[in-house]
Each structure stands twice: as C-alpha cells, then as structure tokens.
Amino acid sequence: MTDATNSRIAHRIAEEIGARANQVSAAVALLDEGATVPFVARYRKEVTGGLDDTQLRNLETRLAYLRELEDRRATVLATIDEQGKLSDDLKAAIENADTKARLEDLYLPYKPKRRTRAQIAREAGLEPLLDELLSDPAQDPKSTAAGYLNPEHKIDDADAALDGARQILIERAGEHADLLGELREWYAGCARLVSRVIEGKENEGAKYRDYFEYAEPLNKAPSHRILAMLRGRNEGILNMELEPGDDPEVGHDHAIARVAGHLGIEDRGRPADGWLTTGARLAWKARVQMNLQVELMVSARERAEAEAIRIFGSNLGDLLLAAPAGARTVMGLDPGLRTGTKAVVIDPTGKLLDTATIYPLPPQKRLEDALDTLGALCRKHEVELIAIGNGTASREIDQFVTHALKQLGLRGIQKLVVSEAGASVYSASELAAKEFPNLDVSLRGAVSIARRLQDPLAELVKIEPKAIGVGQYQHDVDQYKLARALDARVEDCVNAVGVHVNTASSALLARVAGLNSTVAENIVTHRDENGPFRRRKDLLKVPRLGAKGFEQAAGFLRIADGEDPLDASAVHPEAYPVVKRILEKLSRPVTEVVGDTKALRALDAREFTDERFGLPTVRDILKELEKPGRDPRPEFRTAKFAEGVETIKDLRPGMILEGTVSNVAAFGAFVDLGVHQDGLVHISAMSDKFIKDPRTVVKAGDVVKVKVMDVDLDRKRIALSLRLDDPLPDEADAPAKKEKGGAKKPKASRNGGKGKKADRKQGGALAEAFARAKR
C-alpha cells in the first residue's frame, strides 16, 4: 500500500480509538514486524505513546478491516478501468468510499453478473423507450412503446416493450449508489424489527413466546433479543421482517417518493406519470427494499454477534483472572449417581497423589465405605480444600461432605462448589490423555476441578475457550470471530499475570506472547531433560525459540529462586541496565532494594531515562521492584450456599442467599445459588441508579448476596435482585404461581430458608444415615 493509503488508515483508526495518528502508525509498524499486543502494550509504551491493550486490540481489528477495504478498492478500480468506464468522477467517488457497503454500491452497475431481465430488455433496444418517457412524460406510454417492437427479441406488442423498459428502470434504481446510500441510512434509522410466531408453532416454540407478537426499533434492539429472535427463526418458530417505521404505509410512500425523486419522476397527471410512478413503487418494493432488508438484517446480526462476543470475552477474562486458592493440597470431587463420585487428591503443585471412587448416594448408597474413604484420603494427604463440581448431584455431595467433615472431626478443611464447565472437554482431550495416559476419563475431570481451584487461569487455558460457556448465544455467532476474540482474551489474561516457566504446563506456556504450542512443548521437554531453568537467557537454548520470540516472551516468563532475582519479576531483560543504574544510585544490592517501597518511591524516575527507555518504562520498573511478580488477581473468596436449599423447589420469594456470579449478559447477571439452575438478576434490579452495562456492577466469579423475587417452576426461571430491600411483587396484582400439582407456593421464610423445615431436611435422613454408618 502507498504511504498516502497507510496515512489515511492511521488517521481513521486514531479517530476511532481516541489516539493520535503517529501513535497508530507506530503501533502498526510494531505489529507488522511481528510484535504481539501484550508485548507492545507492556514494553513499548514510549513507541506507541502509551496505547493500552484494549486500544491495541481495537486497532488490530480495524486495521484488518480497512486493509481489506483498500484491497477491494484497488480491485474495483482495476475492474472498472478494464471496462473503459472509469470516469474521473467515478474514480473520485470510489477513492472516497469509507465503507465496504458504499464501495459495493458504486461498483454494482459495473459488477459482472448473469443476464438479467433488464439486460435482455437492453439487448432488445428498449432503454431508449425508458429514457424517452422519463424525459417527456407527456407522451402516451403505449403509443410511444409501439415504436419499439422487436419480434426477433419477442417484443411483439406495446405491453411487452413497456414491461422490458420497466425492468431497466427497476435495475437503475437498484444500482443508483447515491439513492442506495440515502435509503440505507433512512431505513436503518426508522426500521422496526417485527417478530411473529408461525401459525401452529405456539406449543413447540413456547420458550419464544415473548416474541410471538413483538416489535421494536432495529437500532435500539439489544444484541440478546436480536439473537434470540434469529434463533427462533432458524428453528422454524418465528417469522422476522423489517417495517419502515411505526406506520409502514407512510414509510413505504416516503421511500417510493425518494426513489422517484432520484430517477426524475414526478406525478403531475401527465400520460406517462402513472406508469413511471408504478415503476418507482416496484423498484422500491421488489428490489431496493428487499436488498436493504437483507443488508440491515445482516448488519444487525453482525452487530449483535460482536456484542455477544465482547460479553463472552469479558466474562471469560473475569473467570480466568478469578482469585486462585494457591499452593494447597486439594481434593477434587466430580459428583455422580450411578457411576459414583470420582475423588482425587492433588498436591500444592497440582501433581496427582491419589484417586478413589465413592458411592454415598443412591442407587448404591454405600455410605459407610464413602465415609471411610473420604476420611482416609483427607488424613493421609493432609487435605486443606475440597473442590466439588457443580454438575449433577453436586448439592447432594456437598451435603454429604458437610456431614462427613463434621462426623470425622475434620474441621480444618474448607469445602467449595466449583464450576466444572469444560471439565469433560478437558478430560477427553489429547492434552489430558498425555498428562494422565493411564487415568480414567472421569477421574481426569476430577483433577481438573481440583486444579482450577488452585489456579483457575493455569487450568482453564487447557480447555477450548468456547467450551467454558460463559457467553450468551455463543453457538449462534460467527465461530471463527468468536475463537479469535476469545484467544486474544486468553492471551491478554495469561500475560497480565505472568507464567512461572519451571512449573507451567505447555498449554499455559503456549499462551505467552511470542510462543506457540511447538515452542511451549520444547520448553517443557528441555526442562524435563535438563532440570529447571536458572536464568531467563537460558531459554535461548530451547529449540525453535529465536531472538524475536525471546524478546516477546521474556518479560512475561518468571523464574522463581533463579540466579537473578529480576528474572522473577516483570522487568524485561532488555531493561536490566536501567535497574543496574538504580542499584548504583542506591549503592545497594538488588536483594535489598526489591520490596523497599520507601527507598524506591523517593527516587526521581526521570534520572534513569535514556534514549531507549523513557519515563513510562522507568516508572513501570520502579513499581515492579516494589512488588516483583505481583499477581493482579483478587484475594481468594467463595460463596457459602444456604443449608436446606438444594433444588429450585426449595427457593421461596423473600429469601436472602449468597451465590456466585456465573455469567454476565447484556441484560443482567446469572447467579449460581447451588440449586442446579442459575437465577437471573435483571439489569433493572442491580442498582438504585441507571446502569448501561451489568459488568459495571458485577463480573463473573463475584460472590454476591441476592434476594429471591420470584420462582417459575414450569419455566425453571429464578428472578433475583441485588437490592435486598426490594419489595416482593404484590400478590394482589400478581397471583402466586402454582407448583406442579396445583398447590400454591408457601410464603417466604423470613430466615433465608434456615427455618424449621430446613433444619428438619438437613438434619433428617442423611444425619440418620451417618449415625447408622458409624455404629
């Protein structure tokens, strides 16, 4: 591309991301040289003027689009020029086209296409007929058309001639670039998205009943509603269409008038005016409107998908950066009924120590054996935490563990329910088979559950991001775009935390900037064969890790207890000379300077800058020396599920419960209360103030207290509120829903479900079974 083209792209991106053109140009140059976004954001702040990773990701996306636009522009210009039809005005219009849609509008009349009815009419010599009637509507259409008969082309009468001329008029309207642009902008601004149920599909599509007779402005429809309606349409439940405004008839008339105006048609009662106006109406309804509807629906879907992908990425980031429990001995339990509950124990480094299968639940109900096995494993390995998968039979196993720990006197052990999303995907993967070749697939899942409690990031990177399932309508969006966006989010999270090169799996190492799966495998192999790395620069001995890859990766790789304390920090090796100058200034060794906040904050960062390392980098270095290798993730904390609340039937309006945010969508947040069905806190019930994005209030992994507002057993929907003082729906205005069988729901318990009924349930059958097992 020419310098002028690159400059135009840089200026446009700069406006969009809130930066200067020279910042964008510098970042583009680095990316084109093979630099990664995390590296540029962290270690090239002077070059880019401090562009952050979000700006750089947006830049990367827009750069790809605009370069595609420029490539297409060159193709269009060349194609029209080859036809000998590239006028100066057309060339200027094409060069100024700022979107792909505008470019394609201009190209449409010159685009090679099949022989259309309009083209056949032109070959029959009927275009002059249309031009004659347009220039002089005072002529009688049939009389004028009589002069254009052409039996050779089957134009045997005036009606056939007028029909052919009308096809040319319709095509002209459909290829008029200015008209299309004007109508596209108008239609996008006024279009109403209308959804209706297909007759006879009411019962089959009950879950879409909110959209059986639904309409809202297209430009205001949120992504989740658009994707829901599209899914309903794809499943054959709904019909969807766009209407031009609140009054479609008025809208159509307005559009037809615009078509007529651009074609020079005006109805003044002259002989040809009626024929020409009918042509304008057909041009709108049969050609232009249909094409614009398709365009606008595609655009709306792309916009909805982009928003859904953004939300999925944000939730994934929250999950990956969730608080790690850290280096503790953990028991992982993958609950099951018929096949039993799989139990594993891993040491503080994630190494598998022991496995077992227990059957405390029906149909086997071998409670005594399960109790003995659990106790033996906990005592033998000094288990500190028990991670229970949140799938089938999770609450039953949670209850079993609660009583087991109490019965066995193991009071120092903490139990937690952990999301097992994607664990089954990992357990059947090639990576899991390589890690545990002789381990049963179900036991591998239990290992994953335990490890993700120790370090969610290190474990979840082993699973395809899409399989973690924290998005909305993730299966309805462009899977390639989704995968790219999620991979970028994983890369950003991994590099934000940093990776300990001597303990990390190849899956985690592969996500480090500058590395790939092959190099990651080579690092692990070199580590296994030669022992742990002692210095960062020793990584250059790893096969296929060259100087460029090392430059990109080194700052994100940590070596604890190595020969150089700086190798355990986020200070890049290229900046070690800066640290040396700092140490000389303080006249102290690095081991004494690291962590000395008072001494470091007393320094003037400007004193240590040079031609290569500016103020942003020096400030980052000083900050890093205060807390080298600091983990940006929050402190470990978990929700405590209410005893006696195990299924959706145990919920009562008015309960105040603690739960974990499992997913955040555009319309609210889902909260896991431990009842196998997440509840929804609608965006309107999140705050006393207006909020546009639920993630400004909560994020995936947050522990929250919520109030149960409503429970719909038939649809398995739980309505929650973060506003604990919200009044319940007025029973007089909203009669209580009935449980299956016709019985009304009992009144809400005022103690959050911990009343006598809950006590009886919790201390009843299971407690008696424990007592019998210990006799």
VENPE-V435333 format. One line per field, one symbol per residue. phi: phi as a letter, one per 30 degrees, with the letter a starting at -180 (. if undefined). psi: psi as a letter, one per 20 degrees, with the letter a starting at -180 (. if undefined). Layout:
phi = ???
psi = ???
This chain:
phi = .ddddddddddddeddcibcddddeddddddddjdcdedddccbdddciiddddddddedddddddddddddeddddddddddicddddddddddcdcbddddddddedcdeaddcddddddddicdddddddddbddddeddddddbdaeeciccbddddddddddddddeddcdeddddddddddddcdcdcbbddejcdddcedcddcdbbaaeedcddeddddddddddddicccbaccdjdcedddddddddddeddcicbdcidecddddddddddeddcbddeddddeddddddddddddddddeddddddddcddddjdbdbccccdacddicdbbbbdecjddcababcbdceddhcdddddddeddddddchdcbbccdcdeiddddedededddddcicddcccbccdceidddddcdddddddbdcceedddddddddddddaeddddddceedddiccchddcceddddddddddddeddedddjbdddbdddddddcdejcbdddddddddddddciddcbeddddddeicdddddedcedcccbdhddceddcccddedceeddeddddddhbdddddeideddddddceddcdbdcccdeddddddddddbdidcdddddabdcdddiccbddddbejdcbcacdcabcdclbcbdcicibdcccdedccadcdbcbeddcbbejdcbcbcdcabcddchbbcbbdddcdddedddcbeddcdejjddddddddcijcddddddddcceddddddddcd
psi = qrhgghgggghghghhjlaqhhgggggggghhijqqgggghhjlhhgjkkprhgghggggghggghhhghghggggggghhhikjnrggggggghipjrhggghghhgijpprrorhhhhhghjkihhgghghhhniiqpghgghhjkqnhhkknirhghghgghhhggghghijogggggghgggghhipppppqqppijgghkhijhijhnqqqpgiipqghgghgghghghjkhqqqrpqmrhnhggggggghhgggghjkppojjrgigggghhghghgghifgggghggghhgghgggggggghgggggggggghkqpqhanqpppppnqqegjrpppqpqrijjpphqqrpqmirqhglmggghggggggggggjlphqpppqkbpjghghggghghghghikmiippqqpqpjpihhgghjrhghhhgmhjpqghhhhhgggghiggngghghiipphhihlkrpkhiirohghgggghgggggggghhhqpohiiqrhhghiippirahghghhggghghhjrqphqgiihiippjnahghgghhghipqoqkahohhijrjpqhijhhghghghhgilqrhhhhpinggghiiqohhijqahgoagggggggghhhgmpkqpiqrqpqrqoqpqinhrhiiqppiqoqqrpohqprhiaqppojkjjoqqpoqhikhqiqpqhohiigrrpiqpqpqpohqpnhgjlpoprqinijpqqpohhhnqpqqrpiiqqpqqppikkjkbhggggghjdggghggghhi.
